[in-house]
Amino acid sequence: MLIEKYGEQYFDYLLLERGLSANTLAAYRNDLRQLDTFIQQIAPEIDIEEITIHHLREYLKYLNELGLGERSQARMVASIKSFFNYLFNEEIVKEQVTELLSAPKQGNHLPQILELEEINAMINCINMGSKEGQRNRAILELLYACGLRVSELVSLKIANLYLVGGFIRVVGKGDKERIVPISDEATEQLKLYLEQRAEQKNQSVEASKLVFLNRRGQGLTRQMIFIIIKELAAAAEIKKEVSPHTFRHSFATHLVENGADLRVVQELLGHSSILTTEIYTHLNMDYLIKTMATFHPLYNKPKKEL
């Protein structure tokens, strides 16, 4: 690992010279481990001295697209800055690459959504002749059919699939469980993948409980799902910023646009508050205009003749 090379002496410095608590050290360690995983995904041959502001900004952009909260992003920026400042002061790296690094502003921006045609275009770009083709097809179908968070997708267990009954059990934030129906198409693609997966010989005992595995028989990471989605969006020539969370936004928006009750959508998404779900009523101006024209009395009031 990139950070492992200098990590221990850095954490000794934090403990002995800065006197940080065990909880803070654990948070910094976890932040840097996640950064390390991301860097090795996008630039596997890079050395720590070659990491630039571009790599770090791509990582923060990735965190933002995953929907990570502003407070968590701010802490991660602090972790990254602290580590690279240490490397610079110790003359391990020659440049202070984090000097201009800041967390992306989330504000109240409305999330991007994909039209059904765009989702189908991405699905059609999957190389079904590859070893990962059927798995990736099942991933996209499940993300859109069930509105899963990426963390829920990678932690989904075979024991929580009830395909005969037409639903899955999802463990969401705070270990809250919810039942989500699954479409016939997603069910079919998932069954085809599970048939392939059963033939995979190198599964570890723990990973064998998970639905989605990599070619090494281990569970997929959130970063890997992010990369799969990005590559398919690029192959489909979609210009929007597309991430796994885009499928969740699209799932919710399409339900609301087609008349689903917000309370039902709230339950399907696993939102603790209806206020979180209500954002999906603001995403499509055509939908708003049609709703007003259908239900608001003034929109249908006869116009006076001049």
C-alpha positions as CSV (number, residue, x, y, z in Angstrom):
1,M,0.0,0.0,0.0
2,L,1.2,3.5,-0.8
3,I,0.5,5.0,2.7
4,E,1.7,2.0,4.6
5,K,5.3,2.9,3.8
6,Y,5.2,6.1,5.9
7,G,2.0,5.6,7.8
8,E,3.3,4.2,11.1
9,Q,5.9,6.9,11.6
10,Y,3.2,9.5,10.8
11,F,0.8,8.1,13.3
12,D,3.6,8.0,15.9
13,Y,4.1,11.7,15.2
14,L,0.4,12.4,15.7
15,L,0.3,10.4,19.0
16,L,3.6,11.6,20.5
17,E,4.0,15.1,19.2
18,R,0.4,16.3,18.6
19,G,-1.2,14.2,21.4
20,L,-4.2,13.2,19.3
21,S,-6.7,10.8,20.9
22,A,-7.1,7.2,20.0
23,N,-10.5,7.9,18.3
24,T,-9.0,10.7,16.2
25,L,-6.1,8.5,15.2
26,A,-8.5,5.7,14.1
27,A,-10.5,8.2,12.0
28,Y,-7.3,9.5,10.3
29,R,-6.1,6.0,9.7
30,N,-9.4,5.0,8.1
31,D,-9.5,8.2,6.0
32,L,-6.0,7.5,4.6
33,R,-6.8,3.8,4.0
34,Q,-9.7,4.8,1.9
35,L,-7.6,7.3,-0.1
36,D,-5.0,4.7,-0.6
37,T,-7.6,2.2,-2.0
38,F,-8.9,4.9,-4.4
39,I,-5.5,5.9,-5.7
40,Q,-4.5,2.3,-6.4
41,Q,-7.7,1.9,-8.3
42,I,-7.2,4.8,-10.6
43,A,-3.4,4.8,-10.8
44,P,-2.1,1.4,-9.6
45,E,1.6,2.0,-10.7
46,I,1.9,5.4,-8.9
47,D,4.3,6.0,-6.0
48,I,3.5,8.3,-3.1
49,E,5.9,10.9,-4.3
50,E,4.0,11.1,-7.6
51,I,0.5,11.9,-6.1
52,T,-0.6,15.3,-7.3
53,I,-3.4,17.7,-6.4
54,H,-5.3,16.3,-9.4
55,H,-5.4,12.8,-7.8
56,L,-6.6,14.2,-4.5
57,R,-9.3,16.4,-6.1
58,E,-10.5,13.4,-8.1
59,Y,-10.9,11.5,-4.7
60,L,-12.8,14.4,-3.1
61,K,-15.0,14.5,-6.2
62,Y,-15.7,10.8,-5.8
63,L,-16.6,11.3,-2.2
64,N,-19.0,14.1,-3.1
65,E,-20.7,12.0,-5.8
66,L,-21.1,9.2,-3.3
67,G,-23.2,11.6,-1.2
68,L,-20.8,11.9,1.7
69,G,-21.8,14.7,4.1
70,E,-20.0,18.0,4.2
71,R,-18.7,17.3,7.7
72,S,-17.3,14.0,6.8
73,Q,-15.6,15.5,3.7
74,A,-14.1,18.3,5.8
75,R,-12.6,15.7,8.2
76,M,-11.2,13.8,5.3
77,V,-9.6,16.9,3.8
78,A,-8.0,17.6,7.2
79,S,-6.7,14.0,7.4
80,I,-5.2,14.3,3.9
81,K,-3.7,17.7,4.5
82,S,-2.1,16.6,7.7
83,F,-0.5,13.6,6.2
84,F,0.9,15.3,3.1
85,N,2.1,18.3,5.2
86,Y,4.0,15.8,7.4
87,L,5.5,14.2,4.3
88,F,6.6,17.6,3.0
89,N,8.1,18.7,6.4
90,E,10.0,15.4,6.6
91,E,11.2,16.1,3.0
92,I,9.7,12.8,1.8
93,V,7.8,14.7,-0.9
94,K,9.1,17.8,-2.7
95,E,5.9,19.7,-3.0
96,Q,3.0,20.7,-0.7
97,V,0.4,19.2,-2.9
98,T,-2.5,19.9,-0.5
99,E,-2.0,23.7,-0.3
100,L,-5.0,24.4,-2.6
101,L,-7.1,21.4,-1.5
102,S,-10.6,22.0,-0.2
103,A,-13.7,20.0,0.1
104,P,-16.3,20.4,-2.7
105,K,-19.3,22.5,-1.7
106,Q,-22.5,20.5,-1.7
107,G,-25.1,23.1,-0.8
108,N,-28.6,22.3,-2.0
109,H,-27.8,21.3,-5.5
110,L,-30.4,19.0,-7.1
111,P,-29.0,15.6,-8.0
112,Q,-28.5,14.5,-11.5
113,I,-30.8,11.8,-12.8
114,L,-30.7,9.5,-15.8
115,E,-33.5,9.0,-18.3
116,L,-34.6,5.4,-18.9
117,E,-33.0,5.6,-22.4
118,E,-29.6,6.5,-20.8
119,I,-29.8,3.7,-18.4
120,N,-30.5,1.3,-21.2
121,A,-27.7,2.7,-23.2
122,M,-25.3,2.0,-20.4
123,I,-26.6,-1.5,-20.0
124,N,-26.1,-2.0,-23.8
125,C,-22.5,-1.0,-23.4
126,I,-21.7,-3.9,-21.1
127,N,-19.4,-6.5,-22.7
128,M,-21.5,-9.6,-22.0
129,G,-18.7,-11.7,-23.4
130,S,-16.4,-10.8,-20.6
131,K,-16.1,-12.6,-17.3
132,E,-17.6,-9.6,-15.5
133,G,-20.3,-8.9,-18.0
134,Q,-23.2,-10.7,-16.4
135,R,-22.2,-9.5,-13.0
136,N,-22.1,-5.8,-14.1
137,R,-25.5,-6.2,-15.9
138,A,-27.0,-7.5,-12.6
139,I,-25.4,-4.6,-10.7
140,L,-26.9,-2.0,-12.9
141,E,-30.3,-3.7,-13.0
142,L,-30.3,-3.9,-9.2
143,L,-29.2,-0.3,-8.6
144,Y,-32.0,1.0,-10.7
145,A,-34.7,-1.5,-9.8
146,C,-34.2,-1.2,-6.1
147,G,-32.7,2.3,-5.5
148,L,-29.9,0.9,-3.4
149,R,-27.1,2.9,-1.9
150,V,-23.7,1.7,-3.1
151,S,-22.8,0.6,0.4
152,E,-26.0,-1.5,0.5
153,L,-25.2,-3.1,-2.8
154,V,-21.7,-4.2,-1.9
155,S,-22.8,-5.6,1.5
156,L,-25.9,-7.4,0.1
157,K,-25.9,-11.0,1.2
158,I,-27.3,-14.1,-0.6
159,A,-29.3,-14.9,2.5
160,N,-31.2,-11.6,2.0
161,L,-32.4,-12.5,-1.5
162,Y,-36.0,-13.7,-1.8
163,L,-36.2,-13.9,-5.5
164,V,-39.2,-16.3,-5.6
165,G,-41.1,-13.9,-3.5
166,G,-39.9,-10.9,-5.6
167,F,-38.1,-8.9,-3.0
168,I,-34.8,-8.4,-1.2
169,R,-34.0,-7.4,2.4
170,V,-31.7,-4.4,2.5
171,V,-29.5,-3.4,5.5
172,G,-29.2,0.4,5.3
173,K,-27.8,3.2,7.5
174,G,-27.8,2.5,11.2
175,D,-28.3,-1.2,10.5
176,K,-32.0,-0.5,9.7
177,E,-33.6,-3.2,7.6
178,R,-36.2,-2.6,4.9
179,I,-37.9,-4.8,2.3
180,V,-37.6,-3.7,-1.3
181,P,-39.5,-5.3,-4.3
182,I,-37.3,-6.4,-7.2
183,S,-38.3,-6.2,-10.9
184,D,-38.6,-9.3,-13.1
185,E,-35.8,-8.2,-15.3
186,A,-33.4,-7.5,-12.3
187,T,-34.4,-10.9,-10.9
188,E,-33.6,-12.7,-14.1
189,Q,-30.2,-11.0,-14.5
190,L,-29.4,-11.7,-10.9
191,K,-30.2,-15.4,-11.3
192,L,-28.0,-15.6,-14.4
193,Y,-25.1,-14.0,-12.4
194,L,-25.6,-16.3,-9.4
195,E,-25.4,-19.3,-11.7
196,Q,-22.0,-18.1,-12.9
197,R,-20.9,-17.1,-9.4
198,A,-21.6,-20.6,-8.1
199,E,-18.8,-21.9,-10.4
200,Q,-16.2,-19.5,-9.0
201,K,-13.7,-21.6,-7.0
202,N,-11.6,-19.0,-5.1
203,Q,-14.3,-17.6,-2.8
204,S,-13.3,-17.0,0.8
205,V,-15.7,-18.2,3.5
206,E,-16.7,-14.6,4.5
207,A,-17.0,-13.3,0.9
208,S,-19.1,-16.3,-0.2
209,K,-22.0,-14.9,1.8
210,L,-22.0,-11.7,-0.4
211,V,-23.8,-11.5,-3.7
212,F,-21.3,-9.6,-5.7
213,L,-17.6,-10.7,-5.9
214,N,-14.5,-9.7,-7.9
215,R,-12.5,-12.2,-9.9
216,R,-10.3,-12.9,-6.8
217,G,-13.4,-14.2,-4.9
218,Q,-13.6,-11.2,-2.6
219,G,-16.4,-8.7,-2.1
220,L,-16.5,-5.7,-4.4
221,T,-15.5,-2.3,-3.0
222,R,-17.6,0.9,-3.4
223,Q,-14.7,2.3,-5.4
224,M,-15.0,-0.6,-7.9
225,I,-18.7,0.0,-8.4
226,F,-17.9,3.7,-8.9
227,I,-15.4,2.8,-11.6
228,I,-17.7,0.4,-13.4
229,I,-20.4,3.0,-13.6
230,K,-18.0,5.7,-14.8
231,E,-16.7,3.5,-17.6
232,L,-20.1,2.5,-18.8
233,A,-21.3,6.1,-18.7
234,A,-18.3,7.2,-20.8
235,A,-18.9,4.3,-23.2
236,A,-22.5,5.3,-23.6
237,E,-21.3,8.9,-24.3
238,I,-23.4,10.3,-21.4
239,K,-22.2,13.8,-20.5
240,K,-23.8,14.0,-17.1
241,E,-21.9,13.3,-13.9
242,V,-22.9,9.7,-13.3
243,S,-22.2,7.7,-10.1
244,P,-23.8,4.8,-8.4
245,H,-25.9,7.3,-6.4
246,T,-27.3,8.6,-9.7
247,F,-29.2,5.4,-10.1
248,R,-30.8,5.8,-6.7
249,H,-31.8,9.4,-7.6
250,S,-33.2,8.1,-10.9
251,F,-35.2,5.3,-9.2
252,A,-36.8,7.8,-6.8
253,T,-37.5,10.5,-9.3
254,H,-39.1,8.1,-11.8
255,L,-41.3,6.7,-9.1
256,V,-42.5,10.2,-8.1
257,E,-43.0,11.3,-11.7
258,N,-45.2,8.3,-12.3
259,G,-47.4,9.1,-9.3
260,A,-45.9,7.0,-6.5
261,D,-46.8,8.3,-3.0
262,L,-43.9,10.0,-1.2
263,R,-44.4,7.9,1.9
264,V,-43.9,4.7,-0.2
265,V,-40.8,6.1,-1.9
266,Q,-39.5,7.1,1.6
267,E,-39.9,3.5,2.8
268,L,-38.3,2.1,-0.4
269,L,-35.3,4.4,0.0
270,G,-34.9,3.9,3.7
271,H,-35.1,7.6,4.5
272,S,-35.8,8.4,8.1
273,S,-37.5,11.6,7.2
274,I,-40.0,12.5,4.5
275,L,-38.2,15.8,4.1
276,T,-35.3,14.0,2.6
277,T,-37.5,12.3,0.0
278,E,-39.3,15.5,-1.0
279,I,-36.3,16.6,-3.0
280,Y,-37.5,14.3,-5.7
281,T,-40.6,16.4,-6.3
282,H,-38.4,19.3,-7.4
283,L,-36.3,17.5,-10.0
284,N,-38.5,17.8,-13.2
285,M,-40.2,21.0,-14.2
286,D,-42.3,19.2,-16.8
287,Y,-43.7,17.0,-14.1
288,L,-44.5,20.0,-11.9
289,I,-46.2,21.8,-14.7
290,K,-48.3,18.7,-15.6
291,T,-49.2,18.2,-11.9
292,M,-50.3,21.8,-11.6
293,A,-52.3,21.7,-14.8
294,T,-54.1,18.6,-13.7
295,F,-54.9,19.4,-10.1
296,H,-54.7,23.2,-9.6
297,P,-58.1,24.9,-10.3
298,L,-56.6,28.1,-11.6
299,Y,-54.7,26.3,-14.3
300,N,-58.0,25.0,-15.8
301,K,-60.0,28.2,-15.3
302,P,-61.5,29.4,-18.6
303,K,-59.9,32.5,-20.0
304,K,-62.0,35.6,-20.4
305,E,-62.5,36.7,-24.0
306,L,-61.1,40.1,-24.8
